[in-house]
């Protein structure tokens, strides 16, 4: 799958592709399930699971599992 980054910016959960500078705010649409703030009706969804020590190890991005790696 694609390389992505999920981080907090100004207190908001934010998503970006690892090779792009464009970041998109995420909004929670159901407990543990998120969507892009813009476009509001986009089909993509994100869900986090496999939490260890408070950090999600897996991100499901529109059905595609992506796994956490720590970068320097």
Order of alpha helices (4+ residues) and beta strands (2+ residues): beta-beta-beta-beta-beta-beta-beta
